[in-house]
């Protein structure tokens, strides 16, 4: 654990030196060159995005992509500092966390009724196109989680009030794609789309449950439960989830980090509400996750049927998920440590105090992405040492 703490400190210090600014996995369209050459065509935008994110060499500087600050990355860094403060009682870590959260509060997505955030790049995927800083559910959830974490540590009402505003964004602003007596599903973005992103329902549901814990508003808990129901009811008979419903909307099948995010949300719902209705699914799905999305040595598989590449985000997610599970079954702590040890040995770059993107069968993506690599890993490691 001492090794973890030294690496965590070094990576945090290096990220701070860079003002938490860097490249992002999906930031290809921040290139003015590629924007012009896309001719406003979805498929060209998608092709450029895929080429850049799959390139084993970071060619972003050649395409004039500038480093920038990712709001989701800032939320992850803030979370890391808050966890680190809880384990060390070092006020410097709390001060830095609050400074990062203040930046988020001063830089929400513009022109919106409620507090919300989006990515710092133009993002084209198979389901939608998002403009730079256009808000979406997932980035807003991660900021909301950091706000609740800060409120629970400091007791400052401004953090709870801001988190409550994110609940209004989730429940009032995002389009509702499905709603009946028992289930509810919302869009990822501020427009109706063809596919429902399954982890999105659980992430937003878990945040609503946390906000309900402090406000007591029954409507928030009711919506949270219906959104949880939607995703749980679409598990496979072997306790896994596709990325979307219908499943053919996205090429992503049973992947590592989206699965881990669903598991975390199910457990957090139980921890916030005391309602164990999803716990049988949780434990069976956690077993599937361990057996099918990690190698024996702790390397994170890309998908259940395709182990390469070993992506840093899968490492971070695995550490977080198994560390959380270890509160209830200590046997999972060994799995979390195994993943951390593999990641440090294979992806940590000691000279530059950062983490590499990923390893393939025959090559390594030996460059770092600020949010995808470093923010996620410090968030994971700060929780691991707690």
ZASEPA-487900 format. One record per residue (C-alpha): x, y, z; residue number from 0. Coordinates in steps of 0.1 Angstrom, whole numbers, padded with zeros to 4 digits. Each point is the difference from the previous one (the first is absolute). Example, Ala and Ser with C-alpha at 12.3 -4.5 7.8 and 13.67 -1.06 7.14 Angstrom:
BEGIN
<r x="0123" y="-0045" z="0078" seq="0"/>
<r x="0014" y="0034" z="-0007" seq="1"/>
This chain:
BEGIN
<r x="0000" y="0000" z="0000" seq="0"/>
<r x="0029" y="0024" z="0006" seq="1"/>
<r x="0010" y="-0005" z="-0036" seq="2"/>
<r x="-0035" y="0010" z="-0010" seq="3"/>
<r x="0001" y="0031" z="0021" seq="4"/>
<r x="0033" y="0011" z="-0015" seq="5"/>
<r x="-0012" y="-0005" z="-0036" seq="6"/>
<r x="-0033" y="0017" z="0008" seq="7"/>
<r x="0018" y="0031" z="0014" seq="8"/>
<r x="0024" y="0002" z="-0029" seq="9"/>
<r x="-0028" y="-0003" z="-0026" seq="10"/>
<r x="-0021" y="0026" z="0018" seq="11"/>
<r x="0029" y="0024" z="0002" seq="12"/>
<r x="0008" y="-0004" z="-0037" seq="13"/>
<r x="-0036" y="0005" z="-0010" seq="14"/>
<r x="-0002" y="0032" z="0021" seq="15"/>
<r x="0032" y="0013" z="-0017" seq="16"/>
<r x="-0018" y="-0004" z="-0033" seq="17"/>
<r x="-0032" y="0018" z="0014" seq="18"/>
<r x="-0018" y="-0034" z="-0006" seq="19"/>
<r x="0001" y="0008" z="-0037" seq="20"/>
<r x="0007" y="-0026" z="-0026" seq="21"/>
<r x="-0013" y="-0021" z="-0029" seq="22"/>
<r x="-0032" y="-0021" z="0000" seq="23"/>
<r x="-0008" y="-0033" z="-0016" seq="24"/>
<r x="-0027" y="0014" z="-0022" seq="25"/>
<r x="0013" y="0035" z="-0007" seq="26"/>
<r x="0009" y="-0005" z="-0037" seq="27"/>
<r x="-0026" y="0025" z="-0012" seq="28"/>
<r x="0017" y="0028" z="0020" seq="29"/>
<r x="0024" y="0000" z="-0029" seq="30"/>
<r x="-0009" y="0029" z="-0023" seq="31"/>
<r x="0015" y="-0021" z="-0028" seq="32"/>
<r x="-0023" y="-0030" z="0005" seq="33"/>
<r x="-0030" y="0022" z="0006" seq="34"/>
<r x="0005" y="0016" z="-0034" seq="35"/>
<r x="0006" y="-0034" z="-0017" seq="36"/>
<r x="-0031" y="-0016" z="0015" seq="37"/>
<r x="-0023" y="0021" z="-0022" seq="38"/>
<r x="-0027" y="-0002" z="0027" seq="39"/>
<r x="-0003" y="-0037" z="-0007" seq="40"/>
<r x="-0008" y="-0024" z="0029" seq="41"/>
<r x="0020" y="-0029" z="-0014" seq="42"/>
<r x="0031" y="0020" z="-0008" seq="43"/>
<r x="-0001" y="0015" z="0035" seq="44"/>
<r x="-0004" y="-0035" z="0014" seq="45"/>
<r x="0029" y="-0014" z="-0021" seq="46"/>
<r x="0023" y="0028" z="0011" seq="47"/>
<r x="-0009" y="-0005" z="0037" seq="48"/>
<r x="0006" y="-0037" z="-0002" seq="49"/>
<r x="0034" y="0004" z="-0019" seq="50"/>
<r x="0013" y="0024" z="0026" seq="51"/>
<r x="-0011" y="-0019" z="0031" seq="52"/>
<r x="0013" y="-0033" z="-0015" seq="53"/>
<r x="0034" y="0014" z="-0011" seq="54"/>
<r x="0029" y="-0015" z="0020" seq="55"/>
<r x="0018" y="0033" z="-0005" seq="56"/>
<r x="-0014" y="0032" z="0013" seq="57"/>
<r x="-0005" y="0021" z="-0032" seq="58"/>
<r x="-0022" y="0027" z="0016" seq="59"/>
<r x="0028" y="0026" z="0000" seq="60"/>
<r x="0005" y="-0004" z="-0037" seq="61"/>
<r x="-0037" y="0006" z="-0006" seq="62"/>
<r x="0000" y="0031" z="0023" seq="63"/>
<r x="-0021" y="-0015" z="0027" seq="64"/>
<r x="0007" y="0021" z="0031" seq="65"/>
<r x="0002" y="-0013" z="0035" seq="66"/>
<r x="-0030" y="0011" z="0021" seq="67"/>
<r x="-0018" y="-0006" z="0033" seq="68"/>
<r x="-0026" y="-0027" z="0001" seq="69"/>
<r x="-0028" y="0006" z="0025" seq="70"/>
<r x="-0004" y="-0037" z="0006" seq="71"/>
<r x="0037" y="-0003" z="0007" seq="72"/>
<r x="-0002" y="0029" z="0025" seq="73"/>
<r x="-0028" y="-0018" z="0018" seq="74"/>
<r x="0021" y="-0032" z="0001" seq="75"/>
<r x="0030" y="0019" z="0014" seq="76"/>
<r x="-0022" y="0017" z="0026" seq="77"/>
<r x="-0013" y="-0034" z="0010" seq="78"/>
<r x="0035" y="-0013" z="0003" seq="79"/>
<r x="0011" y="0029" z="0023" seq="80"/>
<r x="-0031" y="-0005" z="0021" seq="81"/>
<r x="0008" y="-0037" z="0005" seq="82"/>
<r x="0036" y="0009" z="0007" seq="83"/>
<r x="-0010" y="0025" z="0026" seq="84"/>
<r x="-0022" y="-0025" z="0017" seq="85"/>
<r x="0029" y="-0025" z="0003" seq="86"/>
<r x="0027" y="0026" z="0010" seq="87"/>
<r x="-0019" y="0030" z="0016" seq="88"/>
<r x="0024" y="0022" z="-0019" seq="89"/>
<r x="-0019" y="0033" z="-0005" seq="90"/>
<r x="0020" y="0007" z="-0032" seq="91"/>
<r x="-0019" y="-0027" z="-0018" seq="92"/>
<r x="-0034" y="0013" z="0012" seq="93"/>
<r x="0010" y="0035" z="-0011" seq="94"/>
<r x="0010" y="-0012" z="-0035" seq="95"/>
<r x="-0032" y="-0020" z="-0003" seq="96"/>
<r x="-0021" y="0030" z="0009" seq="97"/>
<r x="0020" y="0021" z="-0025" seq="98"/>
<r x="-0008" y="-0024" z="-0028" seq="99"/>
<r x="-0036" y="-0002" z="0010" seq="100"/>
<r x="-0002" y="0038" z="0000" seq="101"/>
<r x="0014" y="0000" z="-0036" seq="102"/>
<r x="-0028" y="-0024" z="-0010" seq="103"/>
<r x="-0026" y="0023" z="0016" seq="104"/>
<r x="0014" y="0029" z="-0019" seq="105"/>
<r x="0001" y="-0019" z="-0033" seq="106"/>
<r x="-0033" y="-0019" z="-0006" seq="107"/>
<r x="-0014" y="-0004" z="-0034" seq="108"/>
<r x="-0013" y="0034" z="-0011" seq="109"/>
<r x="-0036" y="0009" z="-0007" seq="110"/>
<r x="-0016" y="-0027" z="0021" seq="111"/>
<r x="-0028" y="0002" z="0025" seq="112"/>
<r x="0018" y="-0023" z="0025" seq="113"/>
<r x="0035" y="-0008" z="0008" seq="114"/>
<r x="0015" y="-0025" z="-0024" seq="115"/>
<r x="0033" y="-0006" z="-0018" seq="116"/>
<r x="0013" y="-0016" z="-0032" seq="117"/>
<r x="0032" y="-0010" z="-0016" seq="118"/>
<r x="0027" y="0024" z="-0012" seq="119"/>
<r x="-0001" y="-0013" z="-0036" seq="120"/>
<r x="-0023" y="-0005" z="-0029" seq="121"/>
<r x="-0011" y="-0037" z="0003" seq="122"/>
<r x="-0014" y="-0021" z="-0028" seq="123"/>
<r x="-0010" y="-0036" z="0008" seq="124"/>
<r x="-0024" y="-0024" z="-0016" seq="125"/>
<r x="-0030" y="0013" z="0019" seq="126"/>
<r x="0004" y="0038" z="0001" seq="127"/>
<r x="0021" y="0031" z="-0006" seq="128"/>
<r x="0009" y="0023" z="0029" seq="129"/>
<r x="0015" y="0035" z="-0003" seq="130"/>
<r x="0028" y="0011" z="0023" seq="131"/>
<r x="-0013" y="0004" z="0036" seq="132"/>
<r x="-0035" y="-0009" z="-0010" seq="133"/>
<r x="-0014" y="-0017" z="0031" seq="134"/>
<r x="-0006" y="-0037" z="0004" seq="135"/>
<r x="-0011" y="-0023" z="0028" seq="136"/>
<r x="0032" y="-0018" z="0007" seq="137"/>
<r x="0023" y="0030" z="0005" seq="138"/>
<r x="-0027" y="0017" z="0021" seq="139"/>
<r x="-0002" y="-0032" z="0022" seq="140"/>
<r x="0037" y="0000" z="0007" seq="141"/>
<r x="-0001" y="0036" z="0010" seq="142"/>
<r x="-0030" y="-0006" z="0021" seq="143"/>
<r x="0018" y="-0029" z="0017" seq="144"/>
<r x="0029" y="0023" z="0009" seq="145"/>
<r x="-0024" y="0026" z="0014" seq="146"/>
<r x="-0017" y="-0026" z="0022" seq="147"/>
<r x="0033" y="-0013" z="0012" seq="148"/>
<r x="0012" y="0035" z="0008" seq="149"/>
<r x="-0033" y="0008" z="0018" seq="150"/>
<r x="0004" y="-0031" z="0022" seq="151"/>
<r x="0035" y="0009" z="0010" seq="152"/>
<r x="-0005" y="0038" z="0005" seq="153"/>
<r x="-0037" y="0004" z="0007" seq="154"/>
<r x="0000" y="0031" z="-0022" seq="155"/>
<r x="-0036" y="0006" z="-0013" seq="156"/>
<r x="0012" y="0014" z="-0033" seq="157"/>
<r x="0012" y="-0034" z="-0011" seq="158"/>
<r x="-0033" y="-0017" z="0007" seq="159"/>
<r x="-0019" y="0029" z="-0016" seq="160"/>
<r x="0021" y="-0004" z="-0032" seq="161"/>
<r x="-0005" y="-0038" z="0001" seq="162"/>
<r x="-0038" y="0006" z="0003" seq="163"/>
<r x="0001" y="0020" z="-0032" seq="164"/>
<r x="0016" y="-0029" z="-0018" seq="165"/>
<r x="-0029" y="-0021" z="0011" seq="166"/>
<r x="-0023" y="0024" z="-0018" seq="167"/>
<r x="0021" y="-0003" z="-0031" seq="168"/>
<r x="-0003" y="-0038" z="0001" seq="169"/>
<r x="-0037" y="-0001" z="0008" seq="170"/>
<r x="-0013" y="0030" z="-0019" seq="171"/>
<r x="0023" y="0009" z="-0029" seq="172"/>
<r x="0012" y="-0033" z="-0015" seq="173"/>
<r x="-0025" y="-0015" z="-0024" seq="174"/>
<r x="-0020" y="-0030" z="0014" seq="175"/>
<r x="0003" y="-0029" z="-0024" seq="176"/>
<r x="-0021" y="-0025" z="0020" seq="177"/>
<r x="-0024" y="0004" z="0029" seq="178"/>
<r x="-0025" y="-0023" z="0015" seq="179"/>
<r x="-0011" y="-0011" z="0035" seq="180"/>
<r x="0032" y="-0018" z="0008" seq="181"/>
<r x="0027" y="0012" z="-0024" seq="182"/>
<r x="0014" y="0032" z="-0013" seq="183"/>
<r x="0029" y="0008" z="-0024" seq="184"/>
<r x="0015" y="0033" z="-0010" seq="185"/>
<r x="0022" y="0011" z="-0028" seq="186"/>
<r x="0037" y="0005" z="0004" seq="187"/>
<r x="-0002" y="0034" z="-0017" seq="188"/>
<r x="-0025" y="0029" z="-0004" seq="189"/>
<r x="-0018" y="-0016" z="-0030" seq="190"/>
<r x="-0019" y="-0033" z="-0006" seq="191"/>
<r x="0021" y="-0027" z="-0015" seq="192"/>
<r x="-0007" y="-0035" z="-0013" seq="193"/>
<r x="0019" y="-0020" z="0027" seq="194"/>
<r x="-0002" y="0000" z="0038" seq="195"/>
<r x="0034" y="-0001" z="0017" seq="196"/>
<r x="-0004" y="-0025" z="0028" seq="197"/>
<r x="0027" y="0011" z="0024" seq="198"/>
<r x="-0013" y="0036" z="-0003" seq="199"/>
<r x="-0032" y="-0010" z="0018" seq="200"/>
<r x="0019" y="-0015" z="0030" seq="201"/>
<r x="0025" y="0028" z="0003" seq="202"/>
<r x="-0027" y="0026" z="0001" seq="203"/>
<r x="-0022" y="-0021" z="0022" seq="204"/>
<r x="0028" y="-0005" z="0026" seq="205"/>
<r x="0007" y="0038" z="0001" seq="206"/>
<r x="-0037" y="0007" z="0005" seq="207"/>
<r x="-0001" y="-0024" z="0029" seq="208"/>
<r x="0030" y="0018" z="0016" seq="209"/>
<r x="-0017" y="0033" z="-0004" seq="210"/>
<r x="-0033" y="-0014" z="0014" seq="211"/>
<r x="0020" y="-0012" z="0031" seq="212"/>
<r x="0005" y="0036" z="0009" seq="213"/>
<r x="-0032" y="0017" z="-0013" seq="214"/>
<r x="-0025" y="-0027" z="0007" seq="215"/>
<r x="-0019" y="0007" z="-0032" seq="216"/>
<r x="-0019" y="-0031" z="-0008" seq="217"/>
<r x="-0003" y="0008" z="-0037" seq="218"/>
<r x="0037" y="-0002" z="-0004" seq="219"/>
<r x="0001" y="-0035" z="0016" seq="220"/>
<r x="-0029" y="-0011" z="-0021" seq="221"/>
<r x="0017" y="0011" z="-0033" seq="222"/>
<r x="0033" y="-0015" z="0012" seq="223"/>
<r x="-0017" y="-0034" z="0006" seq="224"/>
<r x="-0018" y="0000" z="-0034" seq="225"/>
<r x="0032" y="0007" z="-0018" seq="226"/>
<r x="0018" y="-0027" z="0019" seq="227"/>
<r x="-0028" y="-0024" z="-0009" seq="228"/>
<r x="0004" y="0008" z="-0037" seq="229"/>
<r x="0036" y="-0011" z="-0002" seq="230"/>
<r x="-0003" y="-0029" z="0024" seq="231"/>
<r x="-0030" y="-0014" z="-0020" seq="232"/>
<r x="0022" y="0000" z="-0031" seq="233"/>
<r x="0028" y="-0022" z="0013" seq="234"/>
<r x="0008" y="-0031" z="-0019" seq="235"/>
<r x="-0008" y="-0034" z="0015" seq="236"/>
<r x="0037" y="-0003" z="0009" seq="237"/>
<r x="-0001" y="0033" z="0019" seq="238"/>
<r x="0017" y="0023" z="-0024" seq="239"/>
<r x="-0011" y="0032" z="-0019" seq="240"/>
<r x="0005" y="0013" z="-0035" seq="241"/>
<r x="0008" y="0037" z="-0002" seq="242"/>
<r x="-0033" y="0009" z="-0016" seq="243"/>
<r x="-0035" y="-0012" z="-0004" seq="244"/>
<r x="-0007" y="-0011" z="-0027" seq="245"/>
<r x="0034" y="-0016" z="0001" seq="246"/>
<r x="0007" y="0004" z="-0038" seq="247"/>
<r x="0000" y="0038" z="0003" seq="248"/>
<r x="0037" y="0000" z="0012" seq="249"/>
<r x="0029" y="-0023" z="-0008" seq="250"/>
<r x="0009" y="-0001" z="0037" seq="251"/>
<r x="-0010" y="-0034" z="0015" seq="252"/>
<r x="0008" y="-0010" z="0036" seq="253"/>
<r x="0030" y="0023" z="0006" seq="254"/>
<r x="0020" y="0006" z="0031" seq="255"/>
<r x="-0005" y="0035" z="0014" seq="256"/>
<r x="-0037" y="0004" z="-0009" seq="257"/>
<r x="-0007" y="-0033" z="0018" seq="258"/>
<r x="0019" y="0012" z="0030" seq="259"/>
<r x="-0019" y="0033" z="0001" seq="260"/>
<r x="-0033" y="-0019" z="0000" seq="261"/>
<r x="0012" y="-0022" z="0029" seq="262"/>
<r x="0011" y="0031" z="0020" seq="263"/>
<r x="-0033" y="0017" z="-0005" seq="264"/>
<r x="-0020" y="-0031" z="0012" seq="265"/>
<r x="0021" y="-0002" z="0031" seq="266"/>
<r x="-0002" y="0037" z="0007" seq="267"/>
<r x="-0038" y="-0001" z="-0003" seq="268"/>
<r x="0000" y="-0027" z="0028" seq="269"/>
<r x="0024" y="0021" z="0021" seq="270"/>
<r x="-0021" y="0031" z="-0003" seq="271"/>
<r x="-0035" y="-0015" z="0004" seq="272"/>
<r x="0005" y="-0032" z="0019" seq="273"/>
<r x="-0022" y="-0016" z="-0027" seq="274"/>
<r x="0017" y="-0033" z="-0010" seq="275"/>
<r x="-0023" y="-0009" z="-0029" seq="276"/>
<r x="0029" y="0001" z="-0025" seq="277"/>
<r x="0027" y="-0017" z="0021" seq="278"/>
<r x="-0005" y="-0035" z="-0013" seq="279"/>
<r x="0005" y="0013" z="-0035" seq="280"/>
<r x="0030" y="0020" z="0012" seq="281"/>
<r x="0019" y="-0030" z="0014" seq="282"/>
<r x="-0007" y="-0022" z="-0030" seq="283"/>
<r x="0010" y="0028" z="-0024" seq="284"/>
<r x="0031" y="0007" z="0020" seq="285"/>
<r x="0010" y="-0036" z="-0003" seq="286"/>
<r x="-0005" y="0002" z="-0038" seq="287"/>
<r x="0020" y="0032" z="-0001" seq="288"/>
<r x="0030" y="-0016" z="0019" seq="289"/>
<r x="0000" y="-0032" z="-0021" seq="290"/>
<r x="-0006" y="0015" z="-0034" seq="291"/>
<r x="0015" y="0035" z="-0001" seq="292"/>
<r x="0034" y="-0006" z="0017" seq="293"/>
<r x="0029" y="-0022" z="-0006" seq="294"/>
<r x="0014" y="-0022" z="0028" seq="295"/>
<r x="0029" y="0025" z="0005" seq="296"/>
<r x="-0024" y="0029" z="0004" seq="297"/>
<r x="0002" y="0014" z="-0036" seq="298"/>
<r x="-0033" y="0016" z="-0010" seq="299"/>
<r x="-0016" y="-0016" z="-0030" seq="300"/>
<r x="-0015" y="0023" z="-0026" seq="301"/>
<r x="-0032" y="-0020" z="-0004" seq="302"/>
<r x="-0012" y="-0034" z="0011" seq="303"/>
<r x="0009" y="-0015" z="-0034" seq="304"/>
<r x="0031" y="0021" z="-0008" seq="305"/>
<r x="0027" y="0005" z="0026" seq="306"/>
<r x="0021" y="0026" z="-0019" seq="307"/>
<r x="0008" y="0028" z="0004" seq="308"/>
<r x="0006" y="0001" z="0038" seq="309"/>
<r x="-0014" y="0035" z="0006" seq="310"/>
<r x="0009" y="0022" z="0030" seq="311"/>
<r x="-0036" y="0009" z="0005" seq="312"/>
<r x="-0008" y="-0036" z="0006" seq="313"/>
<r x="0027" y="-0002" z="0026" seq="314"/>
<r x="-0013" y="0030" z="0019" seq="315"/>
<r x="-0036" y="-0012" z="-0001" seq="316"/>
<r x="0010" y="-0035" z="0012" seq="317"/>
<r x="0019" y="0014" z="0030" seq="318"/>
<r x="-0030" y="0022" z="0009" seq="319"/>
<r x="-0026" y="-0027" z="-0004" seq="320"/>
<r x="0018" y="-0028" z="0019" seq="321"/>
<r x="0012" y="0024" z="0027" seq="322"/>
<r x="-0037" y="0009" z="0006" seq="323"/>
<r x="-0011" y="-0036" z="0000" seq="324"/>
<r x="0028" y="-0008" z="0025" seq="325"/>
<r x="-0020" y="0019" z="0027" seq="326"/>
<r x="-0024" y="-0029" z="-0001" seq="327"/>
<r x="0022" y="-0028" z="-0011" seq="328"/>
<r x="0037" y="0003" z="0008" seq="329"/>
<r x="0009" y="-0025" z="-0026" seq="330"/>
<r x="-0004" y="0027" z="-0027" seq="331"/>
<r x="0028" y="0021" z="0015" seq="332"/>
<r x="0026" y="-0023" z="-0014" seq="333"/>
<r x="-0015" y="0004" z="-0035" seq="334"/>
<r x="0001" y="0038" z="0003" seq="335"/>
<r x="0037" y="-0001" z="0011" seq="336"/>
<r x="0008" y="-0025" z="-0028" seq="337"/>
<r x="-0014" y="0024" z="-0026" seq="338"/>
<r x="0019" y="0030" z="0016" seq="339"/>
<r x="0033" y="-0019" z="0000" seq="340"/>
<r x="-0004" y="-0011" z="-0036" seq="341"/>
<r x="-0008" y="0036" z="-0010" seq="342"/>
<r x="0030" y="0015" z="0018" seq="343"/>
<r x="0023" y="-0026" z="-0015" seq="344"/>
<r x="-0013" y="0003" z="-0035" seq="345"/>
<r x="-0014" y="0035" z="-0005" seq="346"/>
<r x="0016" y="0023" z="0026" seq="347"/>
<r x="0027" y="0023" z="-0014" seq="348"/>
<r x="0023" y="0009" z="0029" seq="349"/>
<r x="0020" y="0026" z="-0019" seq="350"/>
<r x="-0030" y="0021" z="-0010" seq="351"/>
<r x="-0022" y="-0008" z="0030" seq="352"/>
<r x="-0030" y="-0011" z="-0020" seq="353"/>
<r x="-0017" y="-0030" z="-0015" seq="354"/>
<r x="0001" y="-0013" z="-0035" seq="355"/>
<r x="-0032" y="-0004" z="-0020" seq="356"/>
<r x="0000" y="-0038" z="-0007" seq="357"/>
<r x="0019" y="-0031" z="-0011" seq="358"/>
<r x="-0009" y="-0021" z="-0030" seq="359"/>
<r x="0010" y="-0035" z="-0010" seq="360"/>
<r x="0031" y="0013" z="-0019" seq="361"/>
<r x="0004" y="0037" z="0009" seq="362"/>
<r x="-0005" y="0026" z="0027" seq="363"/>
<r x="-0019" y="0033" z="-0003" seq="364"/>
<r x="0029" y="0016" z="0019" seq="365"/>
<r x="-0016" y="0035" z="0006" seq="366"/>
<r x="-0022" y="0014" z="0027" seq="367"/>
<r x="-0034" y="0016" z="-0001" seq="368"/>
<r x="-0008" y="0022" z="0029" seq="369"/>
<r x="-0036" y="-0010" z="0008" seq="370"/>
<r x="0000" y="-0035" z="-0015" seq="371"/>
<r x="0032" y="-0011" z="0016" seq="372"/>
<r x="0011" y="0021" z="0029" seq="373"/>
<r x="-0033" y="0013" z="0014" seq="374"/>
<r x="-0015" y="-0034" z="0001" seq="375"/>
<r x="0030" y="-0017" z="0015" seq="376"/>
<r x="0005" y="0026" z="0028" seq="377"/>
<r x="-0037" y="-0003" z="0008" seq="378"/>
<r x="0004" y="-0038" z="0002" seq="379"/>
<r x="0032" y="0000" z="0020" seq="380"/>
<r x="-0012" y="0026" z="0025" seq="381"/>
<r x="-0029" y="-0022" z="0008" seq="382"/>
<r x="0022" y="-0031" z="0001" seq="383"/>
<r x="0022" y="0014" z="0028" seq="384"/>
<r x="-0030" y="0011" z="0021" seq="385"/>
